[in-house]
Amino acid sequence: MLLAMPAAAQTVRYEPQEAGSKVSIAGTSTLHNWTVDGPTIRGFIEADANFPESALTDPKAARPHVQVLIPS
């Protein structure tokens, strides 16, 4: 679940709620398949307030700023 928070005049910032967040990542390697489970997700997404519609006319709006931190 995400919370919306204003970050700048025309930008919306979404942050995850720490309670109830989790992540699972699965992958493969030349040795074996692997998975990692994380109990929390931190970070944010900052996008134009009119995203995704604004991305159709503004190339910069088509690239929201995303930062993710998954503590081990």
C-alpha positions in Angstrom: 0.0 0.0 0.0 1.3 3.5 -0.9 0.8 6.9 0.7 0.7 10.0 -1.4 2.7 12.9 -0.1 3.4 16.2 -1.9 7.2 16.7 -2.6 7.2 19.8 -4.9 4.7 22.1 -6.6 3.9 19.8 -9.5 5.2 16.5 -8.2 3.5 13.7 -6.2 5.5 11.5 -3.9 4.3 8.0 -3.0 5.9 6.1 -0.1 5.2 2.6 1.1 3.6 2.0 4.4 6.1 -0.1 6.5 3.3 -2.1 8.2 2.4 -5.0 6.0 4.9 -4.5 3.3 7.1 -7.4 2.0 9.0 -8.3 -1.1 10.1 -11.6 -2.7 12.7 -11.7 -5.4 13.5 -14.9 -7.4 16.3 -15.4 -9.8 18.5 -18.0 -11.5 22.2 -18.4 -11.8 24.6 -20.9 -13.5 24.7 -22.7 -10.2 21.1 -22.8 -8.9 17.8 -20.9 -8.6 17.5 -18.6 -5.7 14.9 -16.5 -3.8 15.2 -13.7 -1.2 12.4 -12.5 1.1 12.4 -9.1 2.7 10.1 -8.1 5.6 10.0 -4.4 4.7 10.2 -2.1 1.6 11.4 1.5 1.9 11.7 4.1 -0.8 9.5 6.3 -2.9 8.2 7.2 -6.3 8.1 10.8 -7.4 6.0 11.5 -10.5 4.3 14.5 -12.2 0.9 15.1 -10.6 -0.8 14.3 -13.9 1.2 11.0 -14.5 0.7 8.9 -16.6 -1.2 11.3 -18.9 1.5 13.9 -18.8 4.0 11.4 -20.1 2.3 11.4 -23.5 3.4 15.0 -24.1 6.4 15.5 -21.8 9.4 13.2 -22.1 10.7 14.2 -18.7 7.3 13.3 -17.1 7.6 9.9 -18.7 10.5 9.1 -16.3 9.4 9.3 -12.7 12.0 9.2 -10.0 12.0 5.8 -8.2 14.2 4.8 -5.3 13.8 1.4 -3.5 15.6 0.1 -0.5 15.1 -3.5 0.7 17.0 -4.0 4.0 18.6 -7.4 4.4 
